[in-house]
Amino acid sequence: MSLPPPPMGLIAELTHRCPLQCAYCSNPLALDPPASELTTEEWLHVLDQAAALGVLQAHFSGGEPMARRDLARLVAQAAARGLYTNIITSGVLLTDAAMAELLAAGIDHIQLSFQDSRTAEAERIGGYRGGHAKKLEAARRIREADLPLTANFVLHKQNAERVEEMIALGEELQAERIEIAHTQYYGWGLLNRNALLPSLAQLEHVTAAVMAARERLKGRIVIDYVVPDYYAARPKACMGGWGNRLINVSPSGKALPCHAAETLPGFTFPSVRSETLAAIWNESEAFRRFRGTEWMPDLCRTCDRREIDWGGCRCQALALAGDAAATDPACAKSPDHGLLAEAAAAAANAPLDLVPRRLHAQDA
């Protein structure tokens, strides 16, 4: 058995703790409680192993990674091992002192998430009063530190009409990159899908606004665009393909091919507490099961896009078709493609009430 190429990136989900309560969060509904989190020493060991395996990038995520008091130490370890370091944060904990610690640790890049362009709506979705102002201050600190800034805006049917305002805010903040990302329907996002899934008209409005902004800002700001699969004709290469490019480690140490993989039944995902990162990536059944093309149903295995989209998203196939090994219903050739239209129809006139993301009281 030949070994796969090493992963390009490690997604280190340091904690599921977060001051915000975003109803579109892709974290699992059963959030890892603080007591289960990897210790500092365990994370340092994971970072050492990642560098030895050939990983190039360390993406510190959550929850809110800045809820971990050892974040700067972990960034410093990754930087010392030659990894490019990136933090994906809400920014509400990015104080002057925290910024100074991260700069001293060698942070390379910060992605700052926004819930909306308008304060009231942003704080309604995030459930955190004063959060929007803190994000603006965080953006100022990042730019004053001369760090690259990516401004991430998450879209859904309750804010899609303000996409132009979001792009304008990204410009005002002097972001090098703006990500306009429609909600991806996993975890809390899937739970709240009916209240979040935009209409086709809303999607078309957002797409037109992004295309116009890309042309206007060409050479100044890069705009990434992530669409919802529910109006797609072709599936996306989720995470660059199962077990192809990224390895995700959950707060409690489970190694996952993607952040939502815990939703899949019939898997025992290995833990970095008991197995090495190299053994997990190269040898574990969980990473090998949907890697490559041999696992694919005939419809995918005979398709000329099989090594482009890698069969699409396994978690979406489960959520929509009830079978993680099925052709992703986002593909127009899938016999389950009609389920997307059914989901869109169900969301069209659904109430806008949201279930906020929270650690359950017994887990706190």
C-alpha positions as CSV (number, residue, x, y, z in Angstrom):
1,M,0.0,0.0,0.0
2,S,1.5,3.3,-1.1
3,L,1.3,6.2,1.4
4,P,-0.8,9.2,0.5
5,P,0.8,12.6,0.1
6,P,1.0,14.5,3.5
7,P,-1.8,16.9,4.3
8,M,-1.3,20.5,3.4
9,G,-3.0,21.8,6.5
10,L,-3.9,21.0,10.1
11,I,-7.1,22.5,11.3
12,A,-6.6,22.6,15.1
13,E,-10.1,23.1,16.7
14,L,-8.7,24.1,20.1
15,T,-12.1,24.5,21.9
16,H,-15.8,24.6,21.3
17,R,-16.1,27.4,23.8
18,C,-17.2,30.6,22.2
19,P,-18.7,33.9,23.4
20,L,-20.9,34.0,20.3
21,Q,-24.0,31.9,19.7
22,C,-24.2,31.9,15.9
23,A,-27.1,29.7,14.7
24,Y,-25.2,28.8,11.5
25,C,-22.2,27.3,13.3
26,S,-20.8,24.1,11.7
27,N,-19.7,22.7,15.0
28,P,-21.5,19.5,16.0
29,L,-24.6,19.8,18.1
30,A,-22.9,17.7,20.8
31,L,-20.2,20.2,21.6
32,D,-17.0,19.0,23.4
33,P,-17.1,20.2,27.0
34,P,-14.1,22.2,28.3
35,A,-13.0,19.3,30.5
36,S,-12.4,17.1,27.5
37,E,-10.1,19.5,25.7
38,L,-6.5,18.5,24.8
39,T,-4.0,20.0,27.2
40,T,-1.3,22.5,26.1
41,E,1.3,19.7,26.1
42,E,-0.9,17.5,24.0
43,W,-1.5,20.2,21.4
44,L,2.2,21.0,21.4
45,H,2.9,17.3,20.6
46,V,0.3,17.4,17.8
47,L,2.0,20.4,16.2
48,D,5.4,18.7,16.4
49,Q,3.9,15.6,14.7
50,A,2.2,17.8,12.0
51,A,5.5,19.4,11.1
52,A,7.2,16.0,11.0
53,L,4.4,14.6,8.7
54,G,4.9,17.4,6.2
55,V,2.0,19.7,7.1
56,L,2.6,23.3,5.8
57,Q,-0.1,25.2,7.5
58,A,-1.7,25.3,11.0
59,H,-5.1,26.8,11.2
60,F,-6.2,27.5,14.8
61,S,-10.0,27.4,15.0
62,G,-12.9,26.6,17.3
63,G,-15.3,27.6,18.7
64,E,-13.3,30.6,19.5
65,P,-9.6,29.7,19.6
66,M,-8.8,32.8,21.7
67,A,-10.8,31.3,24.5
68,R,-7.7,29.2,25.0
69,R,-5.2,31.0,27.3
70,D,-2.3,29.0,25.7
71,L,-3.1,30.1,22.1
72,A,0.1,32.3,21.8
73,R,2.2,29.4,23.0
74,L,0.7,27.1,20.4
75,V,1.2,29.6,17.7
76,A,4.8,30.0,18.7
77,Q,5.3,26.2,18.6
78,A,3.9,26.0,15.1
79,A,5.9,28.9,13.9
80,A,9.1,27.4,15.4
81,R,8.4,24.2,13.5
82,G,8.1,26.1,10.2
83,L,4.3,26.1,9.8
84,Y,2.4,29.0,8.4
85,T,0.1,30.1,11.2
86,N,-3.5,31.3,10.8
87,I,-6.2,32.1,13.4
88,I,-9.9,32.0,12.5
89,T,-11.5,34.2,15.2
90,S,-14.6,36.2,16.0
91,G,-12.2,38.9,17.2
92,V,-14.1,39.8,20.3
93,L,-11.3,38.6,22.6
94,L,-8.5,40.2,20.5
95,T,-7.4,42.9,22.9
96,D,-4.2,44.9,22.6
97,A,-2.4,42.5,25.0
98,A,-3.6,39.5,23.1
99,M,-2.5,41.0,19.8
100,A,1.0,41.7,21.3
101,E,1.3,38.1,22.4
102,L,0.3,36.7,19.0
103,L,2.8,39.0,17.2
104,A,5.6,37.9,19.5
105,A,4.6,34.3,18.9
106,G,4.9,34.8,15.1
107,I,1.4,34.7,13.9
108,D,1.2,35.0,10.1
109,H,-2.4,35.7,9.3
110,I,-5.8,36.3,11.0
111,Q,-9.2,35.6,9.6
112,L,-11.9,37.8,11.2
113,S,-15.5,36.7,11.1
114,F,-18.5,39.0,10.8
115,Q,-22.1,38.2,11.2
116,D,-23.4,41.2,9.3
117,S,-22.6,44.7,8.2
118,R,-25.0,46.3,10.6
119,T,-24.5,46.3,14.4
120,A,-28.0,45.3,15.5
121,E,-28.3,42.4,13.0
122,A,-24.8,41.2,13.7
123,E,-25.4,41.1,17.4
124,R,-28.8,39.4,17.0
125,I,-27.2,36.5,15.1
126,G,-24.1,36.4,17.3
127,G,-26.0,36.8,20.5
128,Y,-23.3,39.0,21.9
129,R,-23.9,42.6,22.8
130,G,-21.1,44.9,21.9
131,G,-19.5,42.2,19.7
132,H,-19.6,44.1,16.4
133,A,-17.7,47.1,17.8
134,K,-15.1,44.7,19.2
135,K,-14.7,43.2,15.8
136,L,-14.1,46.5,14.2
137,E,-11.4,47.2,16.9
138,A,-9.9,43.8,16.2
139,A,-9.7,44.6,12.5
140,R,-7.9,47.9,13.3
141,R,-5.4,46.1,15.5
142,I,-4.6,43.6,12.8
143,R,-4.0,46.2,10.2
144,E,-1.9,48.4,12.6
145,A,0.2,45.3,13.2
146,D,0.7,45.1,9.4
147,L,-0.7,41.5,9.3
148,P,-2.8,40.2,6.4
149,L,-6.5,40.4,7.2
150,T,-9.2,38.3,5.7
151,A,-12.7,39.5,6.5
152,N,-15.2,36.6,6.5
153,F,-18.9,37.3,6.1
154,V,-21.4,34.5,6.5
155,L,-24.5,34.9,4.4
156,H,-28.0,33.4,4.7
157,K,-31.5,34.5,3.8
158,Q,-31.7,36.9,6.8
159,N,-28.8,39.1,5.6
160,A,-28.3,38.3,1.9
161,E,-29.7,41.7,0.8
162,R,-26.8,43.4,2.6
163,V,-24.0,41.7,0.7
164,E,-22.9,45.0,-1.0
165,E,-22.6,46.6,2.5
166,M,-20.5,43.7,3.7
167,I,-18.1,44.1,0.8
168,A,-17.9,47.8,1.4
169,L,-17.1,47.1,5.1
170,G,-14.3,44.8,4.0
171,E,-12.9,47.6,1.9
172,E,-13.2,50.1,4.7
173,L,-11.3,47.7,7.0
174,Q,-8.5,47.4,4.4
175,A,-8.8,43.7,4.2
176,E,-6.5,42.0,1.7
177,R,-9.1,39.3,1.2
178,I,-12.9,39.2,1.7
179,E,-14.7,35.9,1.9
180,I,-18.4,35.9,1.1
181,A,-19.5,32.5,2.3
182,H,-23.0,31.2,2.3
183,T,-23.9,29.1,5.3
184,Q,-22.9,25.5,4.9
185,Y,-25.5,23.2,6.3
186,Y,-23.8,21.1,8.9
187,G,-24.1,21.1,12.7
188,W,-26.1,24.1,13.9
189,G,-26.5,25.3,10.4
190,L,-28.3,22.1,9.4
191,L,-30.5,22.4,12.5
192,N,-31.5,25.9,11.5
193,R,-31.6,25.3,7.7
194,N,-35.2,26.4,7.2
195,A,-34.5,29.8,8.8
196,L,-31.2,30.3,6.9
197,L,-31.4,28.8,3.4
198,P,-31.7,31.7,0.9
199,S,-34.0,31.7,-2.1
200,L,-32.7,31.3,-5.6
201,A,-33.4,35.0,-6.2
202,Q,-31.3,35.9,-3.1
203,L,-28.5,33.6,-4.3
204,E,-28.5,35.3,-7.7
205,H,-28.4,38.7,-6.2
206,V,-25.4,37.8,-4.0
207,T,-23.6,36.2,-7.0
208,A,-24.1,39.3,-9.1
209,A,-22.9,41.5,-6.4
210,V,-19.7,39.4,-5.8
211,M,-19.0,39.3,-9.6
212,A,-19.3,43.0,-9.8
213,A,-17.1,43.6,-6.8
214,R,-14.4,41.2,-8.1
215,E,-14.2,43.3,-11.3
216,R,-14.2,46.6,-9.5
217,L,-11.6,45.5,-6.9
218,K,-9.4,43.5,-9.2
219,G,-5.7,43.8,-8.2
220,R,-6.6,45.4,-4.8
221,I,-8.7,42.9,-2.9
222,V,-9.3,39.2,-3.5
223,I,-12.9,38.1,-3.0
224,D,-13.5,34.4,-2.3
225,Y,-17.1,33.1,-2.8
226,V,-18.6,30.0,-1.3
227,V,-22.0,29.1,-2.5
228,P,-24.7,26.9,-0.9
229,D,-24.9,23.5,-2.6
230,Y,-28.7,23.5,-2.6
231,Y,-28.9,25.3,-6.0
232,A,-25.8,23.6,-7.5
233,A,-25.5,21.2,-10.5
234,R,-22.1,19.9,-9.5
235,P,-20.8,19.0,-6.0
236,K,-17.8,20.7,-4.4
237,A,-14.6,18.9,-3.6
238,C,-15.3,19.1,0.1
239,M,-12.1,19.8,2.0
240,G,-10.2,19.1,-1.2
241,G,-11.4,15.5,-1.1
242,W,-11.8,13.1,1.9
243,G,-8.3,12.5,3.4
244,N,-6.6,14.3,0.6
245,R,-5.5,17.7,1.8
246,L,-6.5,18.5,5.4
247,I,-6.6,16.8,8.7
248,N,-8.9,18.2,11.4
249,V,-8.3,17.6,15.1
250,S,-11.3,18.2,17.4
251,P,-11.0,19.9,20.9
252,S,-11.1,16.4,22.5
253,G,-8.5,15.0,20.2
254,K,-10.5,13.1,17.5
255,A,-8.7,13.2,14.1
256,L,-11.3,13.9,11.4
257,P,-11.1,14.2,7.6
258,C,-13.5,17.2,7.9
259,H,-15.0,19.2,10.8
260,A,-18.4,17.6,10.3
261,A,-17.4,14.0,9.9
262,E,-18.5,13.0,13.4
263,T,-22.1,13.1,12.1
264,L,-21.3,9.9,10.0
265,P,-22.5,6.6,11.6
266,G,-20.3,3.5,11.6
267,F,-17.1,5.3,12.2
268,T,-14.6,5.1,15.0
269,F,-12.4,8.2,14.6
270,P,-8.9,7.8,16.0
271,S,-7.6,10.0,18.8
272,V,-4.3,11.8,18.8
273,R,-4.1,10.9,22.5
274,S,-3.6,7.2,21.5
275,E,-2.2,7.2,17.9
276,T,0.3,9.3,16.0
277,L,-0.8,11.8,13.5
278,A,1.2,9.9,10.8
279,A,-0.5,6.6,11.6
280,I,-3.9,8.2,11.6
281,W,-3.3,9.9,8.2
282,N,-1.6,7.0,6.5
283,E,-3.3,3.9,7.9
284,S,-6.5,4.6,9.8
285,E,-9.7,3.0,8.3
286,A,-11.6,6.3,8.9
287,F,-9.3,8.3,6.6
288,R,-9.0,5.6,4.0
289,R,-12.7,4.7,3.6
290,F,-13.6,7.6,1.3
291,R,-10.2,8.5,0.1
292,G,-9.5,8.3,-3.7
293,T,-12.1,6.8,-6.1
294,E,-12.4,3.1,-5.3
295,W,-15.2,3.6,-2.8
296,M,-17.3,5.5,-5.2
297,P,-20.7,4.3,-6.6
298,D,-20.6,3.6,-10.4
299,L,-22.2,6.9,-11.2
300,C,-19.2,8.7,-9.6
301,R,-16.5,6.3,-10.5
302,T,-17.3,6.5,-14.2
303,C,-17.5,10.3,-14.2
304,D,-14.8,12.4,-15.8
305,R,-14.9,14.8,-12.7
306,R,-14.2,12.0,-10.2
307,E,-10.8,13.4,-9.4
308,I,-12.0,17.0,-9.4
309,D,-14.9,16.8,-6.9
310,W,-13.9,13.5,-5.4
311,G,-17.6,12.5,-5.2
312,G,-18.6,15.6,-3.3
313,C,-19.4,15.8,0.4
314,R,-20.0,12.7,2.4
315,C,-21.7,14.5,5.3
316,Q,-24.1,16.2,2.8
317,A,-24.9,12.8,1.2
318,L,-25.8,11.5,4.7
319,A,-27.8,14.6,5.7
320,L,-29.9,14.7,2.5
321,A,-29.9,11.1,1.1
322,G,-29.4,9.2,4.3
323,D,-26.3,7.4,2.9
324,A,-22.7,8.7,3.4
325,A,-21.6,6.6,0.4
326,A,-24.2,7.9,-2.0
327,T,-23.5,10.3,-4.8
328,D,-23.7,13.8,-3.3
329,P,-27.2,15.1,-4.1
330,A,-25.6,18.4,-5.2
331,C,-24.7,16.6,-8.4
332,A,-27.4,17.0,-11.1
333,K,-26.8,13.3,-12.1
334,S,-27.6,12.1,-8.6
335,P,-31.0,10.2,-8.3
336,D,-31.4,12.2,-5.1
337,H,-30.8,15.7,-6.7
338,G,-34.5,16.5,-6.2
339,L,-34.0,16.6,-2.5
340,L,-32.3,19.9,-2.8
341,A,-35.4,21.5,-4.4
342,E,-37.5,20.0,-1.7
343,A,-35.3,21.5,1.0
344,A,-35.4,24.9,-0.7
345,A,-39.2,24.7,-0.9
346,A,-39.5,23.8,2.7
347,A,-37.3,26.8,3.7
348,A,-39.1,29.3,1.4
349,N,-42.0,30.1,3.8
350,A,-40.5,28.8,7.1
351,P,-40.4,30.9,10.3
352,L,-37.1,32.8,10.8
353,D,-36.7,31.7,14.4
354,L,-33.2,30.4,15.2
355,V,-31.9,27.9,17.7
356,P,-28.7,29.6,19.1
357,R,-25.5,27.6,19.4
358,R,-24.8,26.9,23.1
359,L,-22.9,24.5,25.2
360,H,-25.5,22.5,27.1
361,A,-25.5,23.3,30.8
362,Q,-24.3,19.9,31.8
363,D,-21.3,20.3,29.5
364,A,-20.2,23.7,30.8
